[in-house]
Amino acid sequence: MRNVYIAGVGMTRFGKWLDRNMKSLAAEAVHAALDDASVSKLEISAAYVGNAAQGLVTGQECVRGQIVLREIGIGGIPIVNVENACASSSTALHLAWQAVGGGFHDCVLVLGMEKLFSEDKKKTFAAFSAAVDVEFLEQIKQMMKAAEKQKEAEGGGGTGKSRSMFMDFYAMAAREHMKRYGTTKEQFAAVASKNAFHGSLNPHAQYREDKSIADVLASPVIAEPLTRLMCAPIGDGAAAVVVVSEDFMNKFRKRGESPRPVRIAASILRTGRDREPGDPDPVTEAANLAYEQAGVGPKDVDVAEVHDATAPAELIIMEELGFCKPGESGKLVEDGMTRIGGRLPMNTSGGLIAKGHPVGATGAAQIYELTEQLRGRCGKRQVHDAKVALAENAGGAVRADPAAVAVHILTT
């Protein structure tokens, strides 16, 4: 396996872009990545395009990548459409890593893109509901029916109508964590407040307003214990990554055109499975494989971007990644460990909660943030002397497990 590098990254600001189509968003991200890498369109020999929901939201199926890249002037090469729920573009990156590392290509484009805002909100939430086993969807709804009645009485109802059903899954996981470890709602709010602060420093973030713990707790209840400010918003946006071989990177470094090289030290993609008691969950399994592949451990990681679809999810993922023992994450967040300036800054981009979550673009956007951190180009949100970065991105659900989990480790 050859060494694989990131030569350039680019992204749009995430947000509500009703006046822009997917072609426009994709073009902005791709041109920025190509310019960053000092690479021309003609040097791209393959492209992997991650998108999750465009078919259900806009009706565009089958050839999404070919359509947006043709508009940019990229064609005549293998273009692979990658659909893997919220992990679509991190899966695209994994495929690019394999293609370059295996010697099949020297310069590959990864694009993640999504438009989720629609005048018909039910369309958007139906797209999220489709990321589970639809044959068991009715059973899942029945399982939550009693709890839903209670939420409606409290003003928090609306699964699949005013919110994604995944918020109910995350709420159940949060309540279980509280019951088992004594985690508090205030600790969940501390995560959301921290990510809002980080997002306030990020020009690409959908939300750029600092929020206090009190602000988070005072926002409307979505599904107990989740409040609105603890949940990632839907959004539109795109992010792109240029992935190259070491030989290709060295050619550009000699010309003085390439920025500080960032190596993809590990790329792991896993899915849930039937497990025996004591077997690791999919995130832990993927993380352990990534640590082994990169030759590092949790204590070596300087900065991380994780899939904080909700604030409690960030705490749980911290434990699954081995950054702390089960039950310790809430206290560590309270103590500032994951804030910029702490021992392990997490979601310096603002995470999904503040940066936004256009699902097909989320994985590539995590890589954008971590690449910029390792290059020292993040300004006020820069992590001091960052050398090892980790991205965890998960999507969909099969039974009680994520349908897809990707873990990437980047190094300088």
C-alpha positions as CSV (number, residue, x, y, z in Angstrom):
1,M,0.0,0.0,0.0
2,R,1.5,3.4,-1.0
3,N,1.4,6.4,1.1
4,V,-1.6,8.6,0.4
5,Y,-1.8,12.4,0.9
6,I,-4.3,15.2,0.9
7,A,-3.1,17.8,-1.5
8,G,-6.0,20.3,-1.3
9,V,-9.3,20.9,0.4
10,G,-12.3,23.2,-0.2
11,M,-15.8,23.7,1.0
12,T,-18.8,26.0,0.9
13,R,-20.3,27.6,3.9
14,F,-23.0,25.3,5.2
15,G,-26.5,26.8,5.5
16,K,-29.9,27.3,3.9
17,W,-29.2,27.9,0.2
18,L,-32.6,28.0,-1.4
19,D,-31.3,30.1,-4.2
20,R,-28.5,27.7,-5.2
21,N,-28.6,24.3,-6.8
22,M,-26.3,21.3,-6.2
23,K,-24.2,22.2,-9.3
24,S,-23.4,25.6,-7.8
25,L,-22.4,24.3,-4.4
26,A,-20.3,21.5,-5.8
27,A,-18.5,23.8,-8.2
28,E,-17.5,26.2,-5.4
29,A,-16.1,23.4,-3.3
30,V,-14.3,21.6,-6.1
31,H,-12.7,24.8,-7.5
32,A,-11.5,25.7,-4.0
33,A,-9.9,22.3,-3.5
34,L,-8.2,22.3,-6.9
35,D,-6.8,25.8,-6.3
36,D,-5.6,24.7,-2.9
37,A,-3.8,21.7,-4.4
38,S,-2.5,23.6,-7.4
39,V,-4.0,20.9,-9.5
40,S,-5.8,21.3,-12.8
41,K,-9.1,19.5,-13.7
42,L,-7.1,17.6,-16.4
43,E,-4.9,16.0,-13.7
44,I,-7.9,14.4,-11.9
45,S,-8.0,10.7,-13.0
46,A,-11.0,9.6,-11.0
47,A,-13.7,11.0,-8.8
48,Y,-15.8,9.7,-5.9
49,V,-18.9,11.7,-5.1
50,G,-20.7,11.2,-1.8
51,N,-24.4,12.1,-1.6
52,A,-27.2,10.6,0.5
53,A,-30.6,12.2,0.0
54,Q,-30.8,14.1,-3.3
55,G,-32.9,11.4,-4.9
56,L,-35.5,11.6,-2.3
57,V,-35.4,15.4,-1.9
58,T,-35.1,16.6,-5.5
59,G,-35.7,13.4,-7.5
60,Q,-32.2,13.3,-9.0
61,E,-31.0,9.7,-8.9
62,C,-28.3,7.5,-10.4
63,V,-25.9,10.0,-12.0
64,R,-25.6,12.8,-9.5
65,G,-21.8,12.9,-9.6
66,Q,-21.6,12.9,-13.4
67,I,-24.1,15.7,-13.6
68,V,-22.4,18.1,-11.2
69,L,-18.8,17.4,-12.4
70,R,-19.8,17.7,-16.1
71,E,-21.0,21.2,-15.2
72,I,-17.5,22.0,-13.9
73,G,-15.8,20.5,-17.0
74,I,-14.7,17.3,-15.4
75,G,-15.5,14.2,-17.5
76,G,-14.0,11.3,-19.4
77,I,-12.8,9.7,-16.2
78,P,-14.3,7.1,-13.8
79,I,-16.9,8.9,-11.6
80,V,-18.3,6.8,-8.8
81,N,-21.5,7.8,-7.0
82,V,-21.3,6.9,-3.3
83,E,-24.4,6.7,-1.1
84,N,-23.8,5.5,2.5
85,A,-26.1,7.6,4.7
86,C,-24.3,10.3,6.7
87,A,-21.0,8.6,6.0
88,S,-21.3,9.0,2.2
89,S,-18.4,11.3,1.6
90,S,-16.1,9.7,4.2
91,T,-16.9,6.4,2.4
92,A,-15.9,8.2,-0.9
93,L,-12.6,9.2,0.8
94,H,-12.0,5.6,1.8
95,L,-12.5,4.5,-1.8
96,A,-10.1,7.2,-3.0
97,W,-7.6,6.2,-0.4
98,Q,-7.8,2.6,-1.7
99,A,-7.5,3.7,-5.3
100,V,-4.4,5.8,-4.8
101,G,-2.8,3.6,-2.2
102,G,-3.3,0.6,-4.4
103,G,-1.5,2.3,-7.3
104,F,-4.5,2.6,-9.6
105,H,-4.6,6.4,-9.6
106,D,-2.2,9.3,-8.6
107,C,-4.7,12.2,-8.3
108,V,-8.3,11.6,-7.3
109,L,-11.2,14.0,-6.4
110,V,-13.5,13.3,-3.4
111,L,-16.7,15.4,-3.3
112,G,-19.4,15.4,-0.7
113,M,-22.6,17.3,-1.4
114,E,-26.1,17.7,-0.2
115,K,-29.2,19.9,-0.4
116,L,-31.7,19.1,2.4
117,F,-33.7,22.3,2.6
118,S,-37.1,21.9,0.9
119,E,-40.4,23.7,1.0
120,D,-41.8,20.3,2.0
121,K,-40.1,19.4,5.3
122,K,-41.7,15.9,5.2
123,K,-39.6,15.1,2.2
124,T,-36.4,15.9,4.1
125,F,-37.4,13.9,7.2
126,A,-38.5,11.0,5.0
127,A,-35.0,10.9,3.6
128,F,-33.6,10.4,7.1
129,S,-36.2,7.7,7.9
130,A,-35.1,5.9,4.8
131,A,-31.7,5.3,6.4
132,V,-33.1,2.4,8.4
133,D,-34.5,-1.0,7.5
134,V,-37.8,0.2,5.9
135,E,-39.4,-3.2,6.3
136,F,-39.1,-2.8,10.1
137,L,-39.9,0.9,10.1
138,E,-43.4,0.4,11.3
139,Q,-42.2,-1.7,14.2
140,I,-39.7,1.0,15.1
141,K,-42.4,3.6,15.1
142,Q,-44.6,1.3,17.3
143,M,-41.7,0.8,19.7
144,M,-41.6,4.6,20.2
145,K,-45.3,5.2,20.2
146,A,-45.8,5.3,24.0
147,A,-42.9,7.6,24.5
148,E,-44.1,9.8,21.6
149,K,-47.4,10.4,23.3
150,Q,-45.6,11.7,26.4
151,K,-43.4,14.0,24.3
152,E,-46.5,15.4,22.5
153,A,-48.0,16.2,25.9
154,E,-44.8,18.1,26.7
155,G,-44.7,19.8,23.3
156,G,-41.9,17.7,21.9
157,G,-43.7,15.4,19.5
158,G,-43.4,15.2,15.8
159,T,-41.2,12.2,14.8
160,G,-40.7,12.3,11.0
161,K,-42.9,15.5,10.8
162,S,-41.0,18.3,12.5
163,R,-37.8,16.3,13.2
164,S,-35.8,13.3,12.1
165,M,-36.7,10.1,13.8
166,F,-32.9,9.7,14.6
167,M,-33.4,12.4,17.2
168,D,-35.6,9.9,19.1
169,F,-32.8,7.2,18.8
170,Y,-30.3,9.7,20.2
171,A,-32.6,10.7,22.9
172,M,-33.0,7.1,24.0
173,A,-29.3,6.6,24.0
174,A,-28.9,9.8,26.1
175,R,-31.4,8.7,28.7
176,E,-29.6,5.3,29.0
177,H,-26.3,7.0,29.5
178,M,-27.8,9.2,32.2
179,K,-29.3,6.2,33.9
180,R,-26.1,4.1,33.8
181,Y,-23.5,6.8,34.5
182,G,-25.2,9.7,36.1
183,T,-24.6,11.9,33.1
184,T,-26.5,15.2,33.4
185,K,-28.5,17.3,31.0
186,E,-26.1,20.2,31.9
187,Q,-23.2,18.1,30.6
188,F,-25.0,17.6,27.3
189,A,-25.6,21.3,27.2
190,A,-21.8,21.9,27.9
191,V,-21.1,20.0,24.7
192,A,-23.5,22.1,22.6
193,S,-22.2,25.3,24.1
194,K,-18.6,24.4,23.4
195,N,-19.5,23.5,19.8
196,A,-21.4,26.8,19.4
197,F,-18.3,28.7,20.6
198,H,-16.1,26.8,18.1
199,G,-18.6,27.4,15.3
200,S,-18.6,31.1,16.1
201,L,-15.0,31.1,15.0
202,N,-15.6,29.2,11.7
203,P,-16.5,31.2,8.6
204,H,-17.9,28.0,7.0
205,A,-20.3,27.2,9.9
206,Q,-24.1,27.4,9.5
207,Y,-24.5,28.9,12.9
208,R,-21.9,31.4,14.2
209,E,-23.4,32.6,17.4
210,D,-21.8,31.7,20.8
211,K,-24.3,30.1,23.1
212,S,-24.1,29.6,26.9
213,I,-25.1,26.4,28.7
214,A,-28.1,28.3,30.0
215,D,-29.1,29.2,26.4
216,V,-28.9,25.6,25.4
217,L,-31.0,24.4,28.3
218,A,-33.6,27.1,27.7
219,S,-34.1,26.2,24.0
220,P,-37.2,24.2,23.1
221,V,-37.3,20.5,23.9
222,I,-37.1,18.2,20.9
223,A,-37.1,14.8,22.5
224,E,-36.2,14.6,26.2
225,P,-33.4,15.3,27.2
226,L,-32.5,16.9,23.9
227,T,-33.2,20.6,23.4
228,R,-33.0,22.2,20.0
229,L,-29.5,23.6,20.5
230,M,-28.3,20.1,21.3
231,C,-29.3,18.9,17.9
232,A,-27.6,19.3,14.5
233,P,-29.6,21.2,12.0
234,I,-30.3,20.1,8.4
235,G,-28.4,22.1,5.8
236,D,-27.1,22.5,2.3
237,G,-23.4,22.5,1.3
238,A,-20.5,20.8,-0.3
239,A,-16.9,19.9,0.5
240,A,-14.1,18.5,-1.6
241,V,-10.7,16.8,-1.1
242,V,-7.9,16.2,-3.6
243,V,-6.2,12.9,-2.8
244,V,-2.8,12.1,-4.3
245,S,0.1,9.6,-4.2
246,E,3.4,10.5,-2.6
247,D,5.1,10.7,-6.0
248,F,2.5,13.2,-7.2
249,M,2.8,15.2,-4.0
250,N,6.6,15.4,-4.2
251,K,6.4,16.6,-7.8
252,F,4.3,19.6,-6.7
253,R,6.4,20.2,-3.6
254,K,9.5,20.5,-5.8
255,R,7.8,23.3,-7.7
256,G,6.9,25.0,-4.5
257,E,3.2,24.8,-5.3
258,S,1.9,22.4,-2.7
259,P,1.0,23.4,0.9
260,R,2.1,21.4,3.9
261,P,1.5,17.7,3.1
262,V,-1.1,15.8,5.2
263,R,-1.0,12.0,5.1
264,I,-4.0,9.7,5.4
265,A,-2.4,7.4,8.0
266,A,-5.5,5.3,8.4
267,S,-8.8,4.8,6.7
268,I,-11.3,2.3,8.1
269,L,-14.9,1.6,7.1
270,R,-17.1,-0.7,9.1
271,T,-20.7,-1.5,9.6
272,G,-22.8,-3.0,12.4
273,R,-23.0,-6.7,12.8
274,D,-24.4,-9.4,15.1
275,R,-22.1,-9.4,18.1
276,E,-21.4,-11.7,21.0
277,P,-21.5,-10.3,24.5
278,G,-18.3,-8.3,25.1
279,D,-17.6,-7.7,21.4
280,P,-16.8,-4.0,20.6
281,D,-19.4,-1.7,19.1
282,P,-18.7,-0.7,15.4
283,V,-17.2,2.7,16.4
284,T,-14.8,1.1,18.9
285,E,-13.9,-1.6,16.4
286,A,-13.2,0.9,13.6
287,A,-11.2,3.1,15.9
288,N,-9.0,0.3,17.1
289,L,-8.3,-0.8,13.6
290,A,-7.4,2.8,12.6
291,Y,-5.1,3.2,15.6
292,E,-3.3,0.0,14.6
293,Q,-3.1,1.0,11.0
294,A,-1.7,4.5,11.8
295,G,0.6,3.2,14.6
296,V,-0.8,5.6,17.1
297,G,-3.2,5.5,20.1
298,P,-6.0,7.6,21.5
299,K,-3.5,9.6,23.6
300,D,-1.6,10.6,20.5
301,V,-4.6,12.4,18.9
302,D,-4.3,16.2,19.1
303,V,-7.6,17.2,17.5
304,A,-10.8,15.3,16.5
305,E,-13.9,15.8,14.5
306,V,-16.7,13.4,15.5
307,H,-20.3,12.8,14.5
308,D,-22.2,15.0,17.0
309,A,-25.6,14.7,15.4
310,T,-26.6,15.5,19.0
311,A,-24.6,16.6,22.0
312,P,-25.0,13.3,23.9
313,A,-23.6,11.5,20.8
314,E,-20.3,13.4,21.2
315,L,-20.0,12.2,24.8
316,I,-20.7,8.6,23.8
317,I,-18.3,8.7,20.8
318,M,-15.5,10.0,23.1
319,E,-15.8,6.9,25.1
320,E,-16.1,4.6,22.1
321,L,-13.0,6.1,20.6
322,G,-11.0,5.4,23.8
323,F,-10.4,9.0,24.7
324,C,-11.8,8.2,28.2
325,K,-13.4,5.4,30.1
326,P,-17.2,4.8,29.9
327,G,-19.0,7.4,32.0
328,E,-16.1,9.9,32.2
329,S,-16.9,12.0,29.2
330,G,-19.4,14.3,30.8
331,K,-17.0,15.5,33.5
332,L,-14.2,15.9,31.0
333,V,-16.3,18.2,28.8
334,E,-17.3,20.2,31.9
335,D,-13.6,20.5,32.8
336,G,-12.8,22.0,29.3
337,M,-10.8,19.0,27.9
338,T,-12.5,19.2,24.5
339,R,-12.5,23.0,24.1
340,I,-9.9,24.8,22.1
341,G,-7.0,25.1,24.5
342,G,-7.9,21.8,26.2
343,R,-6.0,18.6,26.1
344,L,-8.1,17.2,23.2
345,P,-10.0,19.9,21.3
346,M,-13.0,18.2,19.6
347,N,-15.2,19.5,16.8
348,T,-13.2,22.7,16.4
349,S,-15.3,23.4,13.3
350,G,-18.4,23.6,15.5
351,G,-19.2,20.0,14.7
352,L,-22.5,19.0,13.2
353,I,-24.3,21.1,15.8
354,A,-22.9,24.4,14.8
355,K,-21.2,23.8,11.4
356,G,-24.3,22.1,10.1
357,H,-25.1,18.7,8.7
358,P,-25.7,18.4,5.0
359,V,-25.3,14.7,5.3
360,G,-23.5,13.8,2.1
361,A,-21.0,16.6,2.7
362,T,-20.3,16.0,6.4
363,G,-17.5,13.5,6.1
364,A,-15.5,15.5,3.6
365,A,-16.1,18.7,5.7
366,Q,-14.6,16.9,8.7
367,I,-11.5,16.2,6.6
368,Y,-11.4,19.9,5.5
369,E,-11.3,21.0,9.1
370,L,-8.6,18.6,10.2
371,T,-6.4,19.2,7.2
372,E,-6.5,22.9,7.9
373,Q,-5.7,22.3,11.6
374,L,-2.7,20.2,10.7
375,R,-1.5,22.9,8.3
376,G,-1.9,25.6,11.0
377,R,-4.4,27.6,8.9
378,C,-7.4,27.8,11.3
379,G,-6.8,31.3,12.8
380,K,-8.6,31.8,16.1
381,R,-9.7,28.2,16.3
382,Q,-6.2,26.8,15.7
383,V,-5.1,23.9,17.9
384,H,-1.5,24.5,18.9
385,D,1.1,22.2,17.3
386,A,-1.5,19.7,16.0
387,K,0.2,16.7,14.4
388,V,-2.3,13.8,14.6
389,A,-6.0,14.3,13.8
390,L,-8.9,11.8,13.9
391,A,-12.3,12.0,12.1
392,E,-15.2,9.7,13.1
393,N,-18.3,9.8,10.8
394,A,-21.3,7.4,11.1
395,G,-24.6,7.1,9.3
396,G,-27.8,5.2,9.1
397,A,-29.0,2.5,11.5
398,V,-29.5,-1.3,11.2
399,R,-31.1,-2.7,14.3
400,A,-29.2,-1.0,17.2
401,D,-26.0,-0.3,15.3
402,P,-24.8,2.4,12.9
403,A,-25.1,1.2,9.3
404,A,-21.8,2.7,8.4
405,V,-18.8,4.0,10.4
406,A,-15.7,5.6,9.0
407,V,-12.6,6.5,11.0
408,H,-9.8,8.4,9.4
409,I,-6.5,9.4,11.0
410,L,-4.4,12.2,9.4
411,T,-0.8,13.1,10.3
412,T,1.7,15.7,9.2
